[in-house]
């Protein structure tokens, strides 16, 4: 019987999806969450705003674009600070999601794509059902904002 060395042992290839998210923090230290609309995967769950990183796009560029498209606000790269990340295996793909924190933007937040938006205290985030990849990010936000 041939023994396979760990370096030769390979798991099946899985699609890696890079998605970037942001914790928008207002003057009262509340964090914005958005509810996924009906018709989308994980509909009804709450998440941090963001989106898929397009080919040739940097995560910060993605956030600037997504915040404008989803929430109607404008921010600058200098206002986006990396905080933590999530790595989660879904059945059909593996999600890698950096989470940034942003305290400065121009304009007023309003829902352009999501069903609902809520400003929530970090310690209350666990009261809202979130996708499995988002849940581990809550601890970092509580530690940072408390």
N, C-alpha and C positions, 0 to 999 in steps of 0.2 A: 504494500500500500504506500503510495507516494504521499509524502507530507507536504502540505502547501505552506510556504512561509507567509507571515503576515503581510509582507510587502507585495506579494503576488495575489493575495486574496482581495477581490474587488466586489463591492456591492453594486447592484444594478444602477445604471446612470439615472439620475433624477434631474428634472428641470429645476434650475435655480432662478427664483424670481426676486429681483431687487425692487423693493418698495420703500419709499422714504416717508416719514411721518414727522409731524411737528406738534409740540405742546405750546399752543398760544397761551400766554399768561397775562391776565389783565392786571390793573392797578390794585385790585383786591386779592391778588394771588390765587385767582381761580383759573382753571384750565378749561379750554373749549373742547367739547366732544361733539361729534356729529353722528346721527343715526343713519345707518345704511338704508337706502330706499328699497321699496318693494321692487322685485324684478331683478335685483342684483344678488350675487352670492352673499350669504350671511346677512340677508335682509333683516332689519329690525335691531341688529346689534349696534352698539355704540363704538366709535373708534376715534382715533386722533386724525385730524385732517392730513392729507398727503396724497400720494399716488405712485404709480409705476414710473421708474426711471427709464426714459426712452433711450434707445441706442445713441451713443455719442453725447449724452447729457450727463452733467454732474448732478449729484444729489441736491445741492443747493439750488441749482437752476430748476430742477424739478419742483422743489418747494415753492420757489418764487412764482413759477407758472401755475401750479395747482392752487395756491392761495388766491391768485387773481381769478382763476376760472371758477373755483368752488365757492369762495367767500367774498369776492369782490374787494380784496384788500391788496395793498402793495407793500412789500418789504424788500430790504436789501440784504445781500449776502452777509455783510458785516453784522447784521442783527440775528443771524442764525448761528446758534452754538450747539455743537454735537453734545448730547447728554449720555446716551446709552444705545443699545441695540437689542433686537430680538432675533433669534434664530429658531424657526419652528418648522417641523416636518408635517405638512398636510398630506393627505393621501396621494394627490396627483403632482405635487411640487414641493420644493423646500423654499420657504420664505426667509429672506434676510432683510431686516428692516431697521435701519438707523433711525433713532429718534433725536430730533433737534428740539431746542427750546428757543422761543422767540418772545420777547417782551415789547418790541417796538415795530409798529407798522403804520401805514397811512390808510385812512378810510374807515368805514364802519362795517363790521362783520355782519353779513346777511347770507342766508341760505340761497345758493343758486342751484345746487344739485341734490342736497340731502333733504330728507324728510323733516328733520328737526335738528336744532342746535341747542346746546346747553352749556352754561358756564358753571363749573362744578369745583368745589373745594377738593384738593388732592386726596384728603382722607375719606371723601365720599365716593371716589371713583369706583371702588369695588361694588357699589350698590347698583351699577349699571352693567348689564350683560355685554361683554366684549368678545371679539374673536380671540381664540386661544393665543395668538401671537402678541396681542396687545396687553393681555393681563400681566405678564412679568414686568412691563414697563412702569407699572403703577408705583412699585416700591421706590424706584429711582426718583420719580417725581415727588413722592411724599418726603423722601430724604432731602431733596434739593430745595423744596418750597416750604418746609416746616421750620 
